[in-house]
Amino acid sequence: MISSNNSLLAQKTYAVFSSTSTHGTLVQLCHNLMEQQKLQWPQLAEGYAALESVRIREIVCSNYTVSVQFNPNRIRSTGADLNPKAIQERNCFLCLEHLPEPQKGILYRDEFLLLCNPVPIFARHLTFSSIHHIPQELESSLSILLDLSRDLSPDFTVFYNGPKSGASAPDHLHFQMSPRRALPIECDAVDMRRRKRLYYKDHVAGCVLMNYGRTAFVVESTNKLRLLEFLKNILEVWKTVLGSTEEPKMNILCSYQEDLWRLIILPRRKHRPDIYFLEGDDRVLISPAAVDLGGLVVTPLEKDFLRADAKLIESIFAEVTEPPELIEKILEKLQ
C-alpha cells in the first residue's frame, strides 16, 4: 500500500519544494504549474475562461464596502451537502486517488500538494492539501500555515476555512491561496484609523477592526515561536470560554511581508445564515467562508447576485459571526 501511494504521489508531482529550497522559488513554481496545467488540464482552462466572464458589483455597507461576484461555477462548493453522512459516503476530491488524471501539484515539504483550483474565484487560486486523508484542523497545522505564507510571500495570502465554517472538505486538511490583497479586508486591516489595539506582549500585537460589521481580530508578529505560542493559547482559552473541546468556528487569512506575519481571524457563531435554508425564491444561496467575510461575496445564482444589497450583506455577516466582546473576553482571560 505504501509503495502504491508513493507511486501515485510521484505521478501527481509536477515539482518539489523543500525546507532547503531558495526563498522565492515557490512563487515561481506556482506560476509555472498554473501555466502548465492550463495547457494540459482542460477543466482548469475552462474554469479560468469562465472566470473572465464573471460579473462583479460593489456594495457600500455601513463603514465598509464589499464586492459581490456572480460565479455560476461555484455552485458545487456553495451548495455542498456538509452533512456528516453525505461526506462519509462521497469520494474525497482532495485525496490523491480521486484527483483528476491530468491534475498535478507541487510537493511541499513531503507532506502537502499545492494544486490549481479548477473552479477559481481569483486570477490565481490555489489549494494546499495534505497528501493524507486527515480532518481539517488548525492547531496542529499552525506552523505549516506560517511557513507556507512566508514561502509564498509577497504574492499570496493563505486562508483557512474551519470544518464548520465554510470548508467544503471538512474531512481533509487543506488551505487555499489568493493573490495578496485581493480581498478588501486585507487593506482595511492595515488602516490605522480602523484598528483598536487590545493586546501587545512578547513581540505579538493584537487589535480588532472597529465598526466593521463582523469581528475581525488582527494578530501581527515578527517572531514565529512567540506567535505560535500566542495562537495556541488563544485556541485553548477560546475553547474554555465556549465550554467546548471542539475547535472554535473560524476563518483565517494569513500573509507575510517585510518579516511580519499578519493573521486576520474571523470568529464564527454559525456556518450558514437562516436565509440559506429557506424554500423557493426566498432562499439566498450565500454560504460565507473566508473569502466572503473578507469582502468578496460569491453568489453562484444570478437572482442572488442581483438581489444582494447592503441590508442583506450586513444581516448575513452579523448572523454568522461572533461579536467583538468574545475576543475581548478571551484576551482578558489570557492576560
C-alpha positions as CSV (number, residue, x, y, z in Angstrom):
1,M,0.0,0.0,0.0
2,I,2.8,2.4,0.9
3,S,4.6,1.7,-2.4
4,S,1.4,2.2,-4.3
5,N,0.8,5.5,-2.6
6,N,4.3,6.6,-3.3
7,S,3.9,5.7,-6.9
8,L,0.7,7.7,-7.2
9,L,2.2,10.7,-5.4
10,A,5.1,10.6,-7.9
11,Q,2.6,10.6,-10.8
12,K,0.9,13.6,-9.3
13,T,4.1,15.6,-8.6
14,Y,4.9,18.4,-11.0
15,A,7.8,19.8,-8.9
16,V,9.2,19.5,-5.4
17,F,9.7,22.3,-2.8
18,S,11.6,21.5,0.4
19,S,12.7,23.4,3.5
20,T,16.1,23.9,1.9
21,S,14.7,25.5,-1.3
22,T,15.7,29.1,-2.1
23,H,13.2,31.7,-0.8
24,G,11.0,32.9,-3.6
25,T,11.2,29.7,-5.6
26,L,7.8,28.6,-4.6
27,V,6.0,31.5,-6.1
28,Q,7.7,30.9,-9.5
29,L,6.9,27.2,-9.2
30,C,3.3,28.1,-8.7
31,H,3.3,30.3,-11.7
32,N,4.9,27.6,-13.9
33,L,2.4,25.0,-12.5
34,M,-0.5,27.2,-13.4
35,E,0.6,27.7,-17.0
36,Q,1.4,24.0,-17.5
37,Q,-1.9,22.9,-16.0
38,K,-3.9,25.3,-18.2
39,L,-2.4,23.6,-21.2
40,Q,-2.7,20.0,-20.1
41,W,-5.9,20.0,-17.9
42,P,-9.0,21.1,-19.9
43,Q,-11.1,21.6,-16.8
44,L,-8.7,24.1,-15.4
45,A,-8.5,26.0,-18.7
46,E,-12.3,26.1,-18.8
47,G,-12.5,27.3,-15.2
48,Y,-10.3,30.3,-16.0
49,A,-12.0,31.0,-19.2
50,A,-15.3,31.2,-17.3
51,L,-13.7,33.4,-14.7
52,E,-13.1,36.1,-17.3
53,S,-16.9,36.5,-17.7
54,V,-17.9,36.7,-14.1
55,R,-19.8,39.8,-13.0
56,I,-19.0,41.9,-10.0
57,R,-21.0,44.5,-8.1
58,E,-19.7,46.8,-5.4
59,I,-22.0,47.3,-2.4
60,V,-21.4,50.1,0.2
61,C,-22.4,48.9,3.6
62,S,-22.1,50.7,6.9
63,N,-18.4,51.6,7.4
64,Y,-17.2,49.1,4.8
65,T,-17.5,48.0,1.2
66,V,-17.9,44.5,-0.3
67,S,-17.8,43.2,-3.8
68,V,-20.3,40.6,-4.9
69,Q,-19.2,38.1,-7.6
70,F,-21.7,36.2,-9.8
71,N,-19.7,33.0,-10.4
72,P,-22.0,30.1,-11.5
73,N,-19.2,27.5,-11.4
74,R,-19.0,27.8,-7.6
75,I,-22.5,26.2,-7.2
76,R,-20.9,22.9,-6.2
77,S,-18.9,24.4,-3.4
78,T,-21.6,26.9,-2.2
79,G,-24.3,24.3,-2.3
80,A,-22.2,21.4,-0.9
81,D,-24.0,19.0,1.4
82,L,-21.9,19.0,4.5
83,N,-24.0,16.5,6.5
84,P,-21.6,14.0,8.1
85,K,-23.3,11.1,6.3
86,A,-23.0,12.8,2.9
87,I,-19.3,13.5,3.5
88,Q,-18.7,9.9,4.6
89,E,-20.4,8.5,1.5
90,R,-18.8,10.7,-1.2
91,N,-15.3,10.3,-2.6
92,C,-12.9,12.9,-1.1
93,F,-12.0,15.1,-4.0
94,L,-8.7,16.1,-2.3
95,C,-7.3,12.6,-1.9
96,L,-4.6,11.6,-4.4
97,E,-6.6,8.7,-5.8
98,H,-9.6,10.9,-6.7
99,L,-7.7,13.8,-8.3
100,P,-8.5,14.2,-12.0
101,E,-6.0,12.3,-14.1
102,P,-4.3,15.4,-15.7
103,Q,-4.1,17.2,-12.3
104,K,-0.6,17.6,-10.8
105,G,0.8,19.7,-8.0
106,I,3.9,20.9,-6.2
107,L,5.0,18.6,-3.4
108,Y,5.6,20.8,-0.4
109,R,7.9,19.6,2.4
110,D,7.0,15.9,1.6
111,E,3.5,16.3,3.2
112,F,1.4,18.5,1.1
113,L,0.5,19.2,-2.5
114,L,-0.1,22.7,-3.9
115,L,-2.8,22.3,-6.6
116,C,-4.5,24.6,-9.0
117,N,-8.2,25.1,-8.1
118,P,-10.3,24.2,-11.1
119,V,-13.2,26.4,-10.0
120,P,-11.3,29.7,-9.4
121,I,-12.6,32.8,-7.6
122,F,-9.4,34.7,-8.3
123,A,-7.0,35.1,-11.3
124,R,-4.6,32.8,-9.3
125,H,-6.4,30.4,-7.0
126,L,-4.5,27.5,-5.4
127,T,-5.4,24.7,-2.9
128,F,-2.9,23.4,-0.4
129,S,-3.8,19.8,0.5
130,S,-2.4,17.2,2.8
131,I,-1.3,14.0,1.0
132,H,-3.0,12.1,3.8
133,H,-6.7,11.9,4.4
134,I,-6.8,13.7,7.9
135,P,-9.5,16.0,9.2
136,Q,-9.5,19.8,8.7
137,E,-7.9,21.0,12.0
138,L,-5.9,24.2,12.7
139,E,-3.9,23.7,15.9
140,S,-1.6,21.1,14.6
141,S,-1.2,23.0,11.3
142,L,-0.3,26.4,12.6
143,S,3.4,26.1,12.0
144,I,2.9,24.9,8.4
145,L,0.4,27.8,7.9
146,L,3.0,30.3,8.9
147,D,5.8,28.6,6.9
148,L,3.6,28.5,3.8
149,S,2.6,32.1,4.0
150,R,6.3,33.1,4.3
151,D,7.3,30.8,1.4
152,L,4.6,32.3,-0.8
153,S,5.3,35.9,0.1
154,P,4.8,38.5,-1.2
155,D,2.4,37.3,-3.9
156,F,-0.2,35.2,-2.0
157,T,-2.4,35.2,1.1
158,V,-3.2,31.8,2.6
159,F,-6.7,31.3,4.0
160,Y,-8.2,28.6,6.2
161,N,-11.9,27.7,6.5
162,G,-12.8,25.8,9.6
163,P,-14.6,22.4,9.3
164,K,-17.8,24.1,10.4
165,S,-17.1,27.5,8.9
166,G,-17.1,27.0,5.1
167,A,-14.7,24.2,4.4
168,S,-16.2,22.1,1.5
169,A,-13.9,19.2,2.5
170,P,-14.0,19.2,6.3
171,D,-12.7,15.7,6.3
172,H,-9.4,16.6,4.6
173,L,-6.8,19.1,5.8
174,H,-6.3,21.9,3.4
175,F,-5.7,25.6,3.0
176,Q,-6.3,27.9,0.0
177,M,-4.4,30.7,-1.6
178,S,-5.5,34.0,-3.2
179,P,-3.4,36.9,-4.6
180,R,-2.3,39.1,-1.8
181,R,-4.8,42.0,-1.1
182,A,-7.4,40.5,-3.4
183,L,-9.8,40.9,-0.5
184,P,-10.9,44.3,0.9
185,I,-10.3,43.2,4.4
186,E,-6.6,42.9,3.8
187,C,-6.4,46.6,3.0
188,D,-8.8,47.5,5.9
189,A,-6.6,45.6,8.3
190,V,-3.7,47.9,7.8
191,D,-5.8,51.1,8.1
192,M,-4.7,52.5,11.4
193,R,-8.0,54.5,11.7
194,R,-9.9,51.3,11.9
195,R,-7.7,49.5,14.5
196,K,-8.3,49.2,18.2
197,R,-5.4,47.7,20.0
198,L,-6.3,45.1,22.5
199,Y,-3.0,43.2,23.1
200,Y,0.7,43.7,23.0
201,K,3.2,41.3,24.7
202,D,6.3,39.3,23.8
203,H,6.5,40.6,20.2
204,V,2.9,39.8,19.4
205,A,0.3,42.6,18.8
206,G,-3.5,42.1,18.5
207,C,-6.3,44.5,17.5
208,V,-9.8,44.5,16.3
209,L,-11.3,46.5,13.4
210,M,-13.8,48.9,14.7
211,N,-17.4,49.3,13.4
212,Y,-16.7,46.6,10.8
213,G,-20.0,44.7,10.6
214,R,-18.2,41.4,11.7
215,T,-15.5,40.7,14.2
216,A,-12.0,40.8,12.6
217,F,-9.1,40.2,15.0
218,V,-5.8,41.1,13.5
219,V,-2.7,39.5,15.0
220,E,0.8,40.5,14.0
221,S,4.3,39.4,14.9
222,T,7.9,39.1,13.5
223,N,8.7,36.1,15.8
224,K,7.4,32.8,14.7
225,L,7.8,31.0,18.0
226,R,6.1,33.7,20.1
227,L,3.3,33.9,17.5
228,L,2.7,30.1,17.6
229,E,2.6,30.2,21.4
230,F,0.1,33.0,21.4
231,L,-2.1,31.4,18.8
232,K,-2.2,28.0,20.6
233,N,-3.0,29.8,23.9
234,I,-5.8,31.7,22.2
235,L,-7.3,28.5,20.9
236,E,-7.2,26.9,24.3
237,V,-8.8,29.9,26.1
238,W,-11.3,30.2,23.3
239,K,-12.5,26.6,23.9
240,T,-12.7,27.3,27.7
241,V,-14.8,30.4,27.1
242,L,-17.2,28.5,24.8
243,G,-17.2,25.5,27.2
244,S,-16.3,23.1,24.3
245,T,-13.5,20.8,23.4
246,E,-14.0,21.3,19.7
247,E,-12.1,23.6,17.5
248,P,-13.8,27.0,17.6
249,K,-15.6,28.0,14.4
250,M,-13.4,30.5,12.5
251,N,-11.9,31.6,9.2
252,I,-8.3,32.9,8.9
253,L,-6.3,34.9,6.4
254,C,-2.6,34.7,6.8
255,S,0.1,36.7,5.0
256,Y,3.8,37.5,5.4
257,Q,5.5,40.7,4.2
258,E,8.7,42.5,5.3
259,D,9.4,40.0,8.1
260,L,5.9,40.4,9.6
261,W,3.2,37.7,9.8
262,R,-0.4,39.1,9.8
263,L,-3.3,36.9,10.6
264,I,-6.9,38.1,10.3
265,I,-9.1,35.8,12.5
266,L,-12.8,35.9,11.9
267,P,-14.6,34.1,14.7
268,R,-17.9,32.4,13.7
269,R,-21.0,31.5,15.6
270,K,-22.7,29.5,12.8
271,H,-21.8,28.2,9.4
272,R,-24.7,29.3,7.2
273,P,-27.4,32.0,7.6
274,D,-31.0,31.1,8.1
275,I,-31.9,32.5,4.7
276,Y,-29.7,29.8,3.1
277,F,-32.3,27.2,4.2
278,L,-35.5,28.9,3.1
279,E,-37.6,27.5,0.2
280,G,-38.2,28.8,-3.3
281,D,-37.4,32.4,-4.2
282,D,-36.9,33.3,-0.5
283,R,-33.7,31.2,-0.4
284,V,-30.4,33.0,-0.9
285,L,-27.5,30.7,-1.7
286,I,-24.7,32.5,0.1
287,S,-22.5,30.3,2.3
288,P,-19.9,32.6,3.9
289,A,-16.3,31.5,4.3
290,A,-13.0,33.4,4.5
291,V,-13.4,34.9,1.0
292,D,-16.9,36.2,1.6
293,L,-16.2,37.6,5.1
294,G,-13.0,39.0,3.6
295,G,-15.2,41.2,1.4
296,L,-15.8,39.2,-1.8
297,V,-19.2,37.6,-1.5
298,V,-19.6,34.8,-4.0
299,T,-23.0,34.1,-5.5
300,P,-23.5,31.1,-7.9
301,L,-27.1,32.2,-8.7
302,E,-27.9,35.3,-10.7
303,K,-31.0,36.1,-8.7
304,D,-28.9,36.3,-5.5
305,F,-26.3,38.4,-7.3
306,L,-29.0,40.9,-8.3
307,R,-30.8,40.8,-5.0
308,A,-27.8,41.4,-2.7
309,D,-27.8,44.8,-1.1
310,A,-26.2,46.4,2.0
311,K,-29.1,45.3,4.2
312,L,-28.7,41.6,3.2
313,I,-24.9,41.5,3.5
314,E,-24.9,43.3,6.9
315,S,-27.6,40.9,8.1
316,I,-25.7,37.8,7.0
317,F,-22.3,39.0,8.4
318,A,-23.9,39.8,11.8
319,E,-25.7,36.5,12.0
320,V,-22.8,34.2,11.3
321,T,-20.0,35.9,13.2
322,E,-19.3,36.3,16.9
323,P,-19.4,39.8,18.5
324,P,-16.2,41.6,19.3
325,E,-16.8,41.1,23.0
326,L,-15.8,37.5,22.6
327,I,-12.2,38.4,21.6
328,E,-12.0,40.9,24.5
329,K,-13.2,38.2,26.9
330,I,-10.6,35.7,25.5
331,L,-7.8,38.2,25.8
332,E,-8.8,39.2,29.4
333,K,-8.5,35.5,30.4
334,L,-5.3,35.1,28.5
335,Q,-3.6,38.1,30.2
